[in-house]
Amino acid sequence: MPKNKFSTNAVIEIMNKITPLIKGLITGVLMVSTSLLLIYTGQPADSILNYIVYILYAGGITWTLLAYSHSESYSATFGAIFGQGFRCFIIITLIMVIFVGVYAKAHPEMAKEALEQYEADLKKQGNRNEAERKELINTAKKQFVTGQVFLAAFGTLITGALFTAAGSGLLLMRRK
């Protein structure tokens, strides 16, 4: 029987040739594309469809970890496995931070909506006078994009570290 050029071994070999950096780049672009699709189709922030982005994130890290586990350079240590996932998720984090920063800067209506909500919350609390509320709102307005970028960086890094740690642990358990 002739060998199929798309056999399982051929696919694994191709996957092993793609570096974690490229896998992170592919995953990050898919996450940004999906985020934009969800935004422009008017999905609410609490829609279950937003979890697709996290599924893509976990999938990109899983792809990286599994490809490494099938490579000749595989070392069955937590540090080595986590290092491969780290190389992937740090690129994803960079892409997502750039996306959030550019998107927040290009869409000042996001800041306006968030500030209106913040102002309403401050009024509802009732423990600040008008001058204090205005000062807090002005500070929040100046720091909106920076805050969004910080939240994106922190959230993406923590999530990536959790996905990578879990995947690394599962690979080690599977190998034993």
Helices and strands as residue ranges (DSSP letters): H 8-17, H 20-40, G 48-50, H 51-69, H 78-106, H 108-125, H 130-142, H 144-175
